Amino acid sequence: MTGWLDDRRALVVGAGSGIGRAVAGAFCSQGCRVSVLERDPVKAAAIGRELPDVPVMVGDATTRAANDAAVGAAVEAFGGLDILVNCVGVFDYYRSIEDLDADALDDAFDEIFRVNVKSHLRSVKAALPELKRSGRGVVLLTESSSSYYPGRGGVLYVSSKFAVRGLVTALAHDLAPDVRVNGVAPGGTLGTDLRGLPSLGTAERSLGDTPGRAADLAARVPLHVALDGEDHAWSYVFLASDHARGITGDTVHPDAGAGLAFPKKRS
């Protein structure tokens, strides 16, 4: 049996934990040759141990230098690049505009948009020549249920994820027919290491450590399931594969029905 991504070559940006780590593993299981850009050296070392055939670059995905180096490493290892996935993000822990201190606003805005939006632009810009050269290039950006519905984050997080949704639309339009661009908009995720913002004093806080998270996630969606990174990863596999060759400028929503009216009345 062949894999869905046989002979494909991918760079996964932000693959140290959570959804990004699951995507890297799922891609490898489907025959893809995978490389990684990860900021955290401890997480990068763990990937090297767990996936010894995966080239790992350590660097900040918001910078040109790190993205250029990661693309260069992928091309050196594999001879080219077909797929770019970006899973980088930080969180604002539901901070509303009323709760956001005016003195912190400038720094918090710059931090969250630099990570959640600029890192995506930087990775696409660096990878684009190779993706176009591939002849079947694919870009997959990580949106969120927050890209569509309020209440899944604070004012900064929600607006930054709406911006990623806009990137998918604009890039798909601009890069067709050479490169397909799609988004994945996961709902709440178990096992995530999504961190907060230094300017808001939450950089060491991990969303995945929230007490009772599994029960809370299951209770607030119609399917009553709490999804993890592995659940979300298969949406990326599908969109990266030739099975999705007719899809661009669109988004898959592995969110257990978060967009449906809920709760429903039961007889």
C-alpha positions in Angstrom: 0.0 0.0 0.0 1.3 3.4 -0.9 1.1 6.6 1.1 -0.9 9.6 0.2 2.2 11.7 0.1 4.7 9.4 -1.5 7.7 11.2 -3.1 6.5 14.6 -1.7 8.9 16.9 0.1 7.6 19.1 3.0 8.7 21.8 5.4 6.7 22.0 8.6 7.2 25.3 10.4 6.5 25.1 14.2 6.6 21.3 14.5 8.0 21.0 18.0 4.7 20.1 19.7 0.9 19.9 19.3 -0.5 20.1 15.9 2.8 20.8 14.1 4.4 17.7 15.6 1.4 15.6 14.7 1.5 16.9 11.1 5.2 16.0 10.8 4.5 12.5 12.0 1.5 11.9 9.9 3.3 13.2 6.8 6.2 10.8 7.4 3.7 7.9 7.8 2.3 8.7 4.4 5.6 8.6 2.5 6.5 12.2 2.7 10.1 13.4 3.2 9.8 16.0 6.0 12.0 18.8 7.3 11.2 21.1 10.2 11.8 24.6 11.5 11.3 24.9 15.3 12.3 27.8 17.6 12.7 25.8 20.8 16.0 23.9 20.8 14.7 21.3 23.4 11.7 20.5 21.2 13.9 20.5 18.1 16.2 17.9 19.8 13.2 15.8 20.7 12.1 15.7 17.0 15.6 14.6 16.0 15.4 11.7 18.4 11.9 10.7 17.5 12.2 11.2 13.7 15.9 10.7 13.0 15.4 11.0 9.2 13.9 14.5 9.5 16.3 17.5 9.1 15.6 20.0 11.9 16.5 23.7 11.8 16.4 25.8 15.0 15.3 29.3 14.4 12.6 32.0 14.8 9.9 31.6 12.1 9.2 35.4 12.2 12.5 36.1 10.6 13.7 36.0 7.0 17.0 34.3 8.0 15.4 31.3 9.7 12.9 30.7 7.0 15.5 31.0 4.2 17.8 28.6 6.1 15.0 26.1 6.7 14.1 26.1 3.0 17.7 25.8 2.0 18.1 22.8 4.3 15.1 21.1 2.9 16.3 21.6 -0.7 19.8 20.4 0.2 18.3 17.2 1.8 15.6 16.5 -0.7 16.4 18.3 -3.9 13.4 20.5 -3.8 10.2 21.4 -1.9 6.6 20.6 -2.7 4.6 21.4 0.5 4.9 24.1 3.1 2.9 23.9 6.4 2.9 26.6 9.0 1.6 25.8 12.5 3.2 28.7 14.5 1.1 30.6 17.0 0.7 32.3 20.4 -2.4 32.9 22.4 -3.8 35.9 24.4 -5.8 33.9 26.9 -9.2 35.4 26.1 -8.1 39.0 26.9 -11.0 41.3 25.9 -10.4 44.9 24.9 -11.8 45.9 28.3 -9.2 43.8 30.1 -6.3 44.8 27.9 -4.2 47.4 29.6 -3.6 50.5 27.3 0.1 50.5 28.2 0.5 46.9 27.0 -1.5 47.2 23.8 1.3 48.2 21.4 3.7 45.4 22.5 0.9 42.8 22.7 -0.3 43.7 19.2 3.2 43.6 17.7 3.9 40.2 19.4 0.8 38.4 18.4 0.7 39.6 14.8 4.4 39.1 14.3 4.1 35.4 15.3 0.6 34.5 14.1 0.6 36.4 10.8 4.1 37.5 9.8 5.6 34.1 10.4 3.2 32.7 7.8 4.1 35.4 5.3 7.8 34.9 5.9 7.6 31.1 5.4 5.6 31.4 2.2 7.9 34.1 0.8 11.0 31.9 1.5 9.5 28.7 0.1 7.7 30.2 -2.9 10.4 29.8 -5.5 10.8 26.1 -4.7 7.0 25.5 -4.5 6.6 27.0 -8.0 9.5 25.0 -9.3 7.8 21.8 -7.9 4.9 22.1 -10.4 2.5 20.9 -7.7 3.3 23.2 -4.8 1.0 23.4 -1.8 0.8 25.9 1.1 -1.2 25.0 4.3 -1.7 27.6 6.9 -3.1 27.0 10.4 -6.2 29.1 11.0 -8.4 28.3 14.0 -12.1 28.1 14.9 -11.2 31.6 16.2 -10.9 32.6 12.5 -14.7 32.2 12.2 -16.4 32.5 15.6 -15.9 34.9 18.6 -15.2 33.5 22.1 -12.4 31.2 21.1 -9.8 33.7 22.1 -9.4 37.3 23.0 -9.5 40.4 20.8 -5.9 40.1 19.6 -5.9 36.3 19.0 -9.3 36.3 17.1 -8.2 39.2 14.9 -4.8 37.7 14.2 -6.5 34.4 13.1 -9.0 36.3 10.9 -5.8 37.7 9.3 -4.5 34.2 8.6 -7.9 33.4 7.0 -7.3 36.5 4.8 -3.8 35.3 3.9 -5.3 32.0 2.6 -7.7 33.8 0.4 -5.2 36.4 -1.0 -2.4 33.9 -1.5 -4.6 31.3 -3.2 -5.7 34.0 -5.6 -2.3 35.3 -6.3 -0.4 32.0 -6.6 -2.9 30.1 -8.8 -2.3 28.1 -10.9 1.2 27.3 -9.7 0.6 26.7 -6.0 -2.5 25.6 -4.1 -3.1 27.5 -0.8 -5.6 26.2 1.9 -6.2 26.5 5.6 -6.9 24.2 8.4 -9.0 25.7 11.2 -8.8 23.4 14.2 -11.0 23.7 17.2 -9.7 23.5 20.8 -6.9 20.9 21.0 -5.7 18.6 23.6 -2.0 18.4 24.3 -1.2 21.8 22.7 1.7 23.8 24.0 0.2 27.0 22.8 1.8 29.8 24.9 0.9 33.3 25.9 2.5 36.7 25.2 5.5 38.0 27.1 4.0 41.5 27.2 0.9 40.1 29.0 3.0 38.1 31.4 1.8 34.7 30.1 4.7 33.5 28.0 5.3 30.5 30.4 1.6 29.6 30.5 0.6 26.6 28.2 -3.0 26.3 27.1 -2.7 22.5 27.2 -2.2 22.6 30.9 -5.6 24.1 31.6 -7.4 22.0 34.3 -10.4 20.0 33.1 -9.6 20.9 29.5 -10.7 17.6 27.9 -14.1 17.7 29.5 -14.6 21.4 28.7 -13.7 20.9 25.0 -16.0 17.9 24.6 -18.9 19.7 26.4 -18.9 22.8 24.1 -19.1 21.1 20.7 -22.0 19.0 19.1 -19.9 15.8 18.6 -18.9 15.8 22.3 -15.3 14.9 21.5 -12.1 16.5 22.6 -9.7 16.4 19.6 -5.9 16.3 19.7 -3.1 17.1 17.2 -3.3 13.7 15.6 -7.0 14.2 14.9 -6.2 17.5 13.1 -3.2 16.2 11.3 -5.2 14.2 8.8 -6.8 17.3 7.4 -3.4 18.5 6.5 -2.5 15.2 4.9 -5.7 15.4 2.7 -5.1 19.0 1.6 -1.5 18.3 0.8 -2.3 15.3 -1.3 -3.4 15.0 -4.9 -6.8 13.9 -3.6 -7.3 17.6 -3.0 -5.8 18.8 -6.3 -9.0 20.7 -7.1 -9.1 22.7 -3.8 -7.6 26.1 -3.2 -8.5 29.1 -1.2 -10.6 27.0 1.1 -10.4 25.7 4.7 -11.1 22.4 6.4 -12.7 22.6 9.9 -11.7 19.8 12.2 -13.6 21.4 15.1 -16.2 18.8 16.1 -19.1 20.9 14.8 -18.2 24.2 16.6 -20.0 26.3 14.0 -23.3 24.6 14.5 -26.1 25.9 16.7 -25.6 24.2 20.1 -27.0 22.9 22.3 -29.9 21.5 20.5 -33.2 20.5 22.0 -33.7 16.8 22.7 -37.1 15.1 22.7 
